[in-house]
Amino acid sequence: MKRKRTSLQSSQQLPSSMSTDFYLPDECWESVYKFLIDADTDADNNRHYLKKRKRTSLKSSQQLVSSTKTTIATDFYLPDEYWECIFKFLIDDGDNNSRYLKTLSLVSKQFLSITNRLRFSLTLYHPTRYLKKFTNLTYLDLTCFYGDLNKILLKISRFQLKLKSLNLSNQFTIPQNGLRIFSQNIKTLTSLICSNMNSINSTDLFLIADCFPFLEELDLSNPSNFKDDDSDCLHGVEILSSTLLQLRNINLSSHNYINNQSLLQLFKNCEFLEEVTMLNCRNCNGATIDIASVLGERRYFIFKLYLGDGIFKAIIDRDYGSSSNS
């Protein structure tokens, strides 16, 4: 999908929060406009650009940079932080950000350095020595990684990253050694996704509880098999519920050992819990759960419980004594 044309008028209509985030002094925008129209030495054409700016593609901007490299370096130099603001403004396009960043990174070494800082998510397929260049990553996807997970997590832990989300789905097992070392150096993680693993055991549950006590989202859904008996796994869930006190969202679909008692423990211990997904858990059903007794003294609570037969919801506001289930 091609980027929509962004005019000066549309940029003035941006939300106040966006205009604050992408504010640049007038002299900086003046330099940018000079940069855009400098390739055309015809005065009449320049006036046309200023009156109604032509659509400028990323490809044409690369050609401008190539043809006016010396001029840019001397007359139209902008500090990195200004280019960073400009790039944020230009590429604010959700899922297409990676494509625009890749194109901009080809223009010059300066642009490459800036776009590396603007990349907040990364999917790794193979081990790479360039990982340290992406200093502002918050999300790392290892679902398609081909290599030693323990080694790559050890390598990642050496960088000063502030990762918030780690996705290890579709792997054979949870890399226990790598995760333990990772957690010792990266303490900002709030989301761990390990869905569709080949196997999960109780030791994995104990490890997660020990290494990531500040998790807000945990997805362990749909493992192919369990290596331990039900009692060990139930104990693991009990440890999770008593340790992950900031938990807001948990998915334990296809964990057949889960029962109503373990579900109650989650609600009792995790005060901020908002959503629980337990599809294909044959020993667990919401019909026998006394929601009001679980909520204790909390003034207000809302959650969604997915059990496979629809969505069971409960909203209780103790100020008004009202509740609803569906």
C-alpha positions as CSV (number, residue, x, y, z in Angstrom):
1,M,0.0,0.0,0.0
2,K,1.4,3.4,-1.0
3,R,1.8,6.1,1.6
4,K,-0.9,8.8,1.6
5,R,0.1,12.2,0.6
6,T,0.8,14.4,3.6
7,S,0.3,18.1,3.0
8,L,1.1,21.0,5.2
9,Q,-2.7,21.4,5.8
10,S,-3.1,17.8,6.9
11,S,0.0,18.1,9.2
12,Q,-1.7,21.0,10.9
13,Q,-4.7,18.9,11.5
14,L,-2.7,16.3,13.4
15,P,-3.7,15.6,17.0
16,S,-2.1,17.8,19.6
17,S,-0.1,14.9,21.1
18,M,1.4,14.1,17.7
19,S,2.2,17.8,17.0
20,T,4.0,17.9,20.3
21,D,6.0,14.7,19.6
22,F,7.1,15.9,16.2
23,Y,7.7,19.6,16.9
24,L,10.6,21.2,15.1
25,P,11.7,24.8,15.1
26,D,10.8,26.7,11.9
27,E,14.4,27.0,10.9
28,C,14.7,23.2,10.8
29,W,11.7,22.8,8.6
30,E,13.2,25.6,6.4
31,S,16.3,23.5,6.0
32,V,14.2,20.4,5.1
33,Y,12.3,22.3,2.4
34,K,15.5,23.7,1.0
35,F,16.8,20.2,0.9
36,L,13.7,18.9,-1.0
37,I,13.7,21.6,-3.7
38,D,17.5,22.2,-4.0
39,A,17.8,19.7,-6.9
40,D,15.8,21.9,-9.1
41,T,17.7,25.1,-10.0
42,D,14.8,26.6,-12.0
43,A,13.4,29.5,-9.9
44,D,9.8,29.1,-11.4
45,N,9.8,25.4,-10.5
46,N,11.0,26.2,-7.0
47,R,8.1,28.6,-6.5
48,H,5.8,25.8,-7.7
49,Y,7.2,23.5,-5.0
50,L,6.7,26.1,-2.3
51,K,3.2,26.9,-3.5
52,K,2.1,23.3,-3.8
53,R,4.7,20.7,-2.9
54,K,4.9,17.8,-5.3
55,R,4.6,14.3,-4.0
56,T,8.1,13.1,-3.1
57,S,8.6,9.3,-2.9
58,L,11.4,7.7,-0.9
59,K,13.1,6.7,-4.1
60,S,13.2,10.3,-5.4
61,S,14.4,11.5,-2.0
62,Q,17.4,9.1,-2.3
63,Q,18.2,10.6,-5.7
64,L,18.1,14.1,-4.2
65,V,20.5,13.0,-1.5
66,S,22.8,11.5,-4.0
67,S,22.9,14.5,-6.3
68,T,23.3,17.1,-3.6
69,K,25.4,15.3,-1.1
70,T,28.0,18.1,-0.8
71,T,25.4,20.8,-0.4
72,I,23.5,18.9,2.3
73,A,26.7,18.4,4.3
74,T,27.5,22.1,4.3
75,D,24.4,24.2,3.9
76,F,21.5,21.9,5.1
77,Y,23.1,19.9,7.9
78,L,20.6,18.9,10.6
79,P,21.5,17.2,13.9
80,D,20.5,13.6,14.2
81,E,17.7,14.4,16.7
82,Y,16.0,16.6,14.1
83,W,16.2,13.9,11.4
84,E,14.8,11.5,14.0
85,C,11.8,13.7,14.5
86,I,11.3,14.1,10.8
87,F,11.4,10.3,10.2
88,K,9.0,9.7,13.0
89,F,6.6,12.1,11.4
90,L,7.0,10.7,7.9
91,I,6.8,7.0,8.8
92,D,4.1,7.0,11.4
93,D,2.3,4.1,9.6
94,G,1.9,1.2,12.0
95,D,2.9,-2.1,10.4
96,N,4.6,-0.4,7.4
97,N,7.2,1.2,9.6
98,S,9.8,-1.5,9.0
99,R,9.6,-1.0,5.2
100,Y,10.0,2.7,5.4
101,L,12.9,2.4,7.8
102,K,14.7,0.0,5.5
103,T,14.4,2.3,2.6
104,L,15.6,5.4,4.5
105,S,18.5,3.4,5.9
106,L,19.9,3.0,2.4
107,V,20.4,6.7,1.9
108,S,23.4,7.3,4.0
109,K,25.3,6.1,7.1
110,Q,23.8,8.9,9.1
111,F,20.3,7.8,8.1
112,L,21.2,4.2,8.8
113,S,22.3,5.1,12.3
114,I,19.1,7.1,12.9
115,T,16.7,4.4,11.6
116,N,18.4,1.8,13.7
117,R,17.5,3.9,16.8
118,L,13.9,4.1,15.5
119,R,13.4,0.4,15.3
120,F,11.4,-0.8,18.3
121,S,10.6,-4.4,17.1
122,L,12.7,-7.0,15.5
123,T,12.2,-10.6,14.2
124,L,15.3,-12.7,14.2
125,Y,15.7,-15.7,12.0
126,H,19.4,-16.4,12.4
127,P,22.2,-15.3,14.8
128,T,23.5,-11.9,13.9
129,R,26.3,-9.6,15.1
130,Y,24.2,-6.5,14.2
131,L,21.7,-6.8,17.0
132,K,23.6,-4.4,19.2
133,K,22.9,-1.6,16.7
134,F,19.2,-1.6,17.6
135,T,19.5,0.1,20.9
136,N,15.8,1.0,21.4
137,L,14.2,-2.4,20.9
138,T,11.2,-3.1,23.0
139,Y,9.8,-6.2,21.3
140,L,11.8,-9.2,20.1
141,D,10.3,-12.1,18.1
142,L,12.2,-15.4,18.1
143,T,9.3,-17.5,16.8
144,C,11.1,-18.4,13.6
145,F,14.7,-18.4,15.0
146,Y,16.9,-21.2,13.7
147,G,19.7,-21.7,16.1
148,D,20.5,-22.2,19.8
149,L,18.0,-20.2,21.8
150,N,20.1,-20.3,24.9
151,K,23.1,-18.8,23.1
152,I,21.1,-16.0,21.4
153,L,19.4,-15.1,24.7
154,L,22.8,-15.0,26.4
155,K,24.0,-12.7,23.7
156,I,21.0,-10.4,23.9
157,S,21.4,-10.1,27.7
158,R,24.8,-8.4,27.2
159,F,23.2,-5.5,25.4
160,Q,21.7,-2.6,27.3
161,L,18.2,-3.2,26.0
162,K,14.9,-2.3,27.6
163,L,12.8,-5.1,26.1
164,K,9.2,-5.2,27.2
165,S,8.0,-8.2,25.2
166,L,9.7,-11.5,24.2
167,N,8.1,-14.0,21.9
168,L,9.5,-17.6,21.9
169,S,6.5,-19.3,20.4
170,N,6.7,-22.3,18.1
171,Q,10.0,-23.5,19.6
172,F,10.7,-27.0,20.8
173,T,11.2,-26.2,24.5
174,I,11.5,-23.2,26.7
175,P,15.2,-22.2,26.9
176,Q,15.7,-22.3,30.7
177,N,19.4,-21.4,30.9
178,G,19.1,-18.6,28.4
179,L,16.0,-17.1,30.1
180,R,17.6,-17.2,33.5
181,I,20.7,-15.2,32.3
182,F,18.5,-13.0,30.2
183,S,16.4,-12.1,33.2
184,Q,19.4,-11.2,35.3
185,N,20.4,-8.3,33.0
186,I,17.1,-7.3,31.4
187,K,14.5,-6.5,34.1
188,T,12.0,-4.5,32.0
189,L,10.1,-7.5,30.5
190,T,6.4,-7.4,31.0
191,S,5.2,-9.8,28.3
192,L,6.4,-13.3,27.7
193,I,4.8,-15.4,24.9
194,C,5.5,-19.1,24.6
195,S,2.6,-20.5,22.7
196,N,2.6,-23.7,20.6
197,M,5.7,-25.1,22.3
198,N,6.4,-28.7,21.7
199,S,6.5,-29.4,25.4
200,I,6.1,-27.5,28.8
201,N,6.9,-28.9,32.2
202,S,6.5,-27.7,35.8
203,T,10.1,-26.6,35.9
204,D,9.3,-24.1,33.2
205,L,6.5,-22.6,35.3
206,F,8.8,-22.3,38.3
207,L,11.5,-20.7,36.2
208,I,9.1,-18.1,34.8
209,A,7.8,-17.2,38.2
210,D,11.3,-16.9,39.6
211,C,12.8,-14.9,36.7
212,F,10.0,-12.6,35.7
213,P,8.0,-11.5,38.7
214,F,6.8,-8.3,37.0
215,L,5.1,-9.9,34.0
216,E,1.8,-8.4,33.0
217,E,1.1,-10.8,30.1
218,L,1.9,-14.5,30.0
219,D,0.9,-16.8,27.1
220,L,1.7,-20.5,27.5
221,S,-1.1,-21.7,25.3
222,N,-1.4,-24.9,23.3
223,P,1.7,-26.9,24.1
224,S,1.9,-30.3,22.3
225,N,2.5,-32.2,25.5
226,F,3.4,-32.0,29.2
227,K,6.4,-33.9,30.6
228,D,5.2,-33.9,34.2
229,D,2.1,-35.2,36.0
230,D,-0.9,-33.0,36.8
231,S,0.0,-32.4,40.4
232,D,3.4,-30.9,39.6
233,C,1.9,-28.7,36.9
234,L,-0.8,-27.5,39.3
235,H,1.8,-26.6,41.8
236,G,3.6,-24.6,39.1
237,V,0.5,-22.6,38.3
238,E,0.0,-22.0,42.1
239,I,3.6,-20.6,42.2
240,L,2.8,-18.4,39.2
241,S,-0.4,-17.0,40.7
242,S,1.4,-16.2,44.0
243,T,4.4,-14.6,42.3
244,L,3.2,-12.7,39.3
245,L,1.2,-10.1,41.2
246,Q,1.1,-7.6,38.4
247,L,-0.4,-10.1,35.9
248,R,-3.2,-8.7,33.7
249,N,-3.5,-11.3,31.0
250,I,-2.8,-15.0,31.0
251,N,-3.5,-17.7,28.4
252,L,-3.3,-21.4,29.5
253,S,-5.4,-22.9,26.8
254,S,-5.0,-26.7,26.4
255,H,-3.5,-27.1,29.9
256,N,-5.8,-30.0,30.7
257,Y,-4.6,-30.3,34.3
258,I,-6.1,-26.8,35.1
259,N,-9.1,-27.0,37.4
260,N,-11.5,-24.5,39.0
261,Q,-9.4,-24.3,42.1
262,S,-6.3,-23.2,40.2
263,L,-8.4,-20.6,38.4
264,L,-9.7,-19.3,41.7
265,Q,-6.1,-18.9,43.0
266,L,-5.3,-16.8,39.9
267,F,-8.2,-14.4,40.6
268,K,-7.5,-14.2,44.3
269,N,-3.7,-13.6,44.1
270,C,-3.5,-11.5,40.9
271,E,-5.3,-8.3,41.8
272,F,-4.9,-6.7,38.4
273,L,-6.0,-9.7,36.4
274,E,-8.3,-8.6,33.5
275,E,-8.3,-11.5,31.0
276,V,-8.0,-15.3,31.4
277,T,-8.1,-17.6,28.4
278,M,-8.4,-21.3,29.1
279,L,-9.8,-22.9,26.0
280,N,-9.8,-26.7,25.8
281,C,-9.3,-27.1,29.5
282,R,-11.7,-30.0,30.2
283,N,-11.3,-29.8,34.0
284,C,-12.2,-26.2,34.2
285,N,-15.6,-24.5,33.8
286,G,-16.9,-21.1,35.0
287,A,-20.3,-22.3,36.1
288,T,-19.3,-23.3,39.6
289,I,-17.1,-20.3,40.4
290,D,-18.4,-17.8,42.9
291,I,-17.0,-14.6,41.4
292,A,-18.2,-12.3,44.2
293,S,-16.4,-14.3,46.8
294,V,-13.2,-14.3,44.8
295,L,-13.1,-10.5,44.4
296,G,-12.8,-9.9,48.2
297,E,-12.6,-6.3,49.1
298,R,-11.8,-4.9,45.7
299,R,-13.9,-1.8,44.9
300,Y,-14.1,-2.3,41.2
301,F,-13.1,-5.3,39.0
302,I,-13.7,-6.3,35.4
303,F,-12.4,-9.4,33.7
304,K,-13.0,-11.6,30.7
305,L,-12.9,-15.4,31.1
306,Y,-12.6,-17.5,27.9
307,L,-13.5,-21.1,28.5
308,G,-14.5,-22.3,25.0
309,D,-18.3,-22.0,25.3
310,G,-18.4,-18.2,24.8
311,I,-17.2,-15.4,27.0
312,F,-18.0,-15.4,30.6
313,K,-17.8,-11.8,31.9
314,A,-18.2,-10.3,35.4
315,I,-18.3,-6.6,36.3
316,I,-18.6,-5.7,39.9
317,D,-18.7,-2.1,41.2
318,R,-18.8,-2.2,45.0
319,D,-19.7,1.5,45.3
320,Y,-23.1,0.7,43.7
321,G,-23.3,-2.9,44.6
322,S,-24.0,-3.9,40.9
323,S,-22.7,-6.9,39.0
324,S,-23.4,-8.4,35.6
325,N,-22.5,-11.8,34.0
326,S,-22.9,-12.9,30.5
